[in-house]
């Protein structure tokens, strides 16, 4: 969403252009990354490798969907990956204890929904800053996951919990997984909710100007709380995606998942000040992060330097957002 307007036949400035089409930037970045790694490696464009890149983006891409909703309301979630890891452990431990896979899955998702409700209530009722709330929850949930697991990873043998990692071949040669299909359906569903429903318009309105939204009759607190609850559902599904990728619930996994999800959203053209962003942009941003890590891995770049590159991308994306807003004003 954007408030930029053009007078007469004026050409848009660079800032106005990126505000009106925020997904263009990440799409160009994705194209450039693919071209660079295609020429610098011999295997990047192999179908198996491209499929692997998409699979590697699924967990972060799913987390980024929930992060998109929260950032649209000018919030931020630093605890989403920690909540997801705790959910994977809950699912795995329940199955080990004899609970059926479907109940373990539902209870794991319920746990992330409760976490979302608690976060949203603290933000809306007590008016605590989302940054402080989720920073505190990050510490609490990380410690809780390690205590709950006893510091040990829990293997997952249940077929339902591993189901999203099942591989099939499209048109006889393109490898895909059920997790890819589910992620695509989730992106389509959230795109529809944000662009075709009153709830989506309310989310954008609250992010743009909460006081104006309140004066226009929008229930701001209820909208924000609903965003955190929906994000909680998405985090629970991300836990299912994670077990499909690696059937092993590890309390030390995805330590940078929260930052990767923020990077994907901001790279996708969303503004940390709220009110601007898109599902398509988030998808592009998640793919940019996955392509960057895959390409650098194939080039033999150390994982620590990959983290440096990802962090630099995040800072660059925020700088572009600031520049675009200054151009607009």
ChimeraX attribute file (.defattr): number of C-alpha atoms within 10 A of each C-alpha:
attribute: neighborCount
match mode: 1-to-1
recipient: residues
	/A:1	20
	/A:2	16
	/A:3	13
	/A:4	15
	/A:5	11
	/A:6	11
	/A:7	7
	/A:8	6
	/A:9	6
	/A:10	8
	/A:11	10
	/A:12	16
	/A:13	13
	/A:14	13
	/A:15	19
	/A:16	23
	/A:17	17
	/A:18	22
	/A:19	25
	/A:20	17
	/A:21	15
	/A:22	26
	/A:23	23
	/A:24	18
	/A:25	20
	/A:26	26
	/A:27	20
	/A:28	13
	/A:29	17
	/A:30	21
	/A:31	13
	/A:32	13
	/A:33	16
	/A:34	18
	/A:35	13
	/A:36	13
	/A:37	20
	/A:38	15
	/A:39	11
	/A:40	14
	/A:41	13
	/A:42	10
	/A:43	15
	/A:44	21
	/A:45	15
	/A:46	11
	/A:47	13
	/A:48	14
	/A:49	14
	/A:50	17
	/A:51	17
	/A:52	18
	/A:53	21
	/A:54	19
	/A:55	23
	/A:56	20
	/A:57	25
	/A:58	25
	/A:59	28
	/A:60	31
	/A:61	29
	/A:62	29
	/A:63	31
	/A:64	36
	/A:65	29
	/A:66	25
	/A:67	31
	/A:68	33
	/A:69	31
	/A:70	25
	/A:71	26
	/A:72	28
	/A:73	27
	/A:74	22
	/A:75	21
	/A:76	25
	/A:77	30
	/A:78	24
	/A:79	25
	/A:80	31
	/A:81	28
	/A:82	29
	/A:83	31
	/A:84	33
	/A:85	30
	/A:86	28
	/A:87	29
	/A:88	33
	/A:89	28
	/A:90	24
	/A:91	31
	/A:92	29
	/A:93	19
	/A:94	18
	/A:95	21
	/A:96	17
	/A:97	10
	/A:98	9
	/A:99	14
	/A:100	14
	/A:101	20
	/A:102	14
	/A:103	13
	/A:104	26
	/A:105	24
	/A:106	14
	/A:107	17
	/A:108	27
	/A:109	27
	/A:110	16
	/A:111	20
	/A:112	28
	/A:113	22
	/A:114	15
	/A:115	23
	/A:116	27
	/A:117	20
	/A:118	17
	/A:119	22
	/A:120	28
	/A:121	20
	/A:122	17
	/A:123	22
	/A:124	18
	/A:125	10
	/A:126	9
	/A:127	12
	/A:128	14
	/A:129	14
	/A:130	21
	/A:131	15
	/A:132	14
	/A:133	20
	/A:134	23
	/A:135	15
	/A:136	13
	/A:137	21
	/A:138	20
	/A:139	13
	/A:140	14
	/A:141	21
	/A:142	20
	/A:143	16
	/A:144	16
	/A:145	23
	/A:146	18
	/A:147	12
	/A:148	15
	/A:149	19
	/A:150	11
	/A:151	13
	/A:152	13
	/A:153	16
	/A:154	20
	/A:155	17
	/A:156	22
	/A:157	14
	/A:158	17
	/A:159	13
	/A:160	17
	/A:161	24
	/A:162	21
	/A:163	18
	/A:164	21
	/A:165	23
	/A:166	13
	/A:167	13
	/A:168	13
	/A:169	10
	/A:170	10
	/A:171	7
	/A:172	7
	/A:173	10
	/A:174	12
	/A:175	16
	/A:176	19
	/A:177	21
	/A:178	16
	/A:179	26
	/A:180	19
	/A:181	11
	/A:182	16
	/A:183	23
	/A:184	14
	/A:185	12
	/A:186	17
	/A:187	18
	/A:188	14
	/A:189	12
	/A:190	18
	/A:191	17
	/A:192	13
	/A:193	14
	/A:194	19
	/A:195	15
	/A:196	11
	/A:197	11
	/A:198	10
	/A:199	16
	/A:200	19
	/A:201	17
	/A:202	23
	/A:203	25
	/A:204	24
	/A:205	24
	/A:206	25
	/A:207	27
	/A:208	21
	/A:209	14
	/A:210	22
	/A:211	13
	/A:212	13
	/A:213	18
	/A:214	15
	/A:215	10
	/A:216	10
	/A:217	9
	/A:218	19
	/A:219	14
	/A:220	22
	/A:221	18
	/A:222	12
	/A:223	19
	/A:224	24
	/A:225	22
	/A:226	19
	/A:227	25
	/A:228	27
	/A:229	23
	/A:230	20
	/A:231	28
	/A:232	29
	/A:233	20
	/A:234	24
	/A:235	34
	/A:236	30
	/A:237	27
	/A:238	31
	/A:239	30
	/A:240	27
	/A:241	29
	/A:242	28
	/A:243	27
	/A:244	24
	/A:245	20
	/A:246	13
	/A:247	22
	/A:248	19
	/A:249	25
	/A:250	22
	/A:251	25
	/A:252	14
	/A:253	15
	/A:254	17
	/A:255	13
	/A:256	13
	/A:257	22
	/A:258	23
	/A:259	21
	/A:260	25
	/A:261	29
	/A:262	27
	/A:263	28
	/A:264	34
	/A:265	36
	/A:266	31
	/A:267	33
	/A:268	31
	/A:269	29
	/A:270	30
	/A:271	26
	/A:272	23
	/A:273	16
	/A:274	25
	/A:275	26
	/A:276	24
	/A:277	27
	/A:278	25
	/A:279	26
	/A:280	19
	/A:281	25
	/A:282	30
	/A:283	27
	/A:284	27
	/A:285	32
	/A:286	33
	/A:287	26
	/A:288	29
	/A:289	26
	/A:290	24
	/A:291	23
	/A:292	19
	/A:293	22
	/A:294	21
	/A:295	22
	/A:296	19
	/A:297	13
	/A:298	14
	/A:299	12
	/A:300	9
	/A:301	13
	/A:302	10
	/A:303	12
	/A:304	9
	/A:305	12
	/A:306	18
	/A:307	14
	/A:308	11
	/A:309	16
	/A:310	20
	/A:311	15
	/A:312	12
	/A:313	18
	/A:314	20
	/A:315	15
	/A:316	14
	/A:317	23
	/A:318	18
	/A:319	12
	/A:320	19
	/A:321	23
	/A:322	16
	/A:323	15
	/A:324	19
	/A:325	16
	/A:326	11
	/A:327	17
	/A:328	19
	/A:329	9
